[in-house]
Amino acid sequence: MNKEASDLYLNFINGSQKAFTALIKLLTPRFYRLFRHLGAEADDAEDLCQEFFMAIYRAGGSFSQERDFMPWAYAIARNIYLKEAGRAGKVKIIPLFEWIAAKNAHNEDENIDISRLLAKLSKEKREVFELKHFGGLKFDEIAQILKIPTGTAKSRMFAAVSDLKEIISRSGI
């Protein structure tokens, strides 16, 4: 998908509106899912997708063809989400890992809100965790987006998982 998205975007930069339409069709499910996992409700995720596509449409002339398209696109999506999430009440936090809640389904009185668990992580660890698990990115792509060394991205991921295990074990989940 990364090569296909990159090729479509390069074709768009070279004047093909059809390529941009195809890019929207290709990427909408991925970025909609990313925004939902980051905490946006359905309507907000749709709005964020529209903002994302408007941003990459406007940025066409500034895209360096030496860069990988997907890490660049994820960085734009992340910035749009962070900007929108900063506006009071616009993006609501929802539970993110339904499968963890299902793990605890035998106890119907206890709901697990993964967003609260993730909120206990440092911003740096949470960003790497979300980009890896919700964005499906590789560590070198995460490193590009966050402008950190790949080893730092890996160590933050390891620390995030360790912290989450500790938080979960302390809470008795």
Secondary structure, DSSP 8 states (H G I E B T S, - for coil): -HHHHHHHHHHHHTT-HHHHHHHHHHHHHHHHHHHHHHT--HHHHHHHHHHHHHHHHHGGGG--TTS-HHHHHHHHHHHHHHHHHTSTTTS------HHHHHHTTT-TT----HHHHHHTS-HHHHHHHHHHHTT---HHHHHHHHTS-HHHHHHHHHHHHHHHHHHHHHHT-
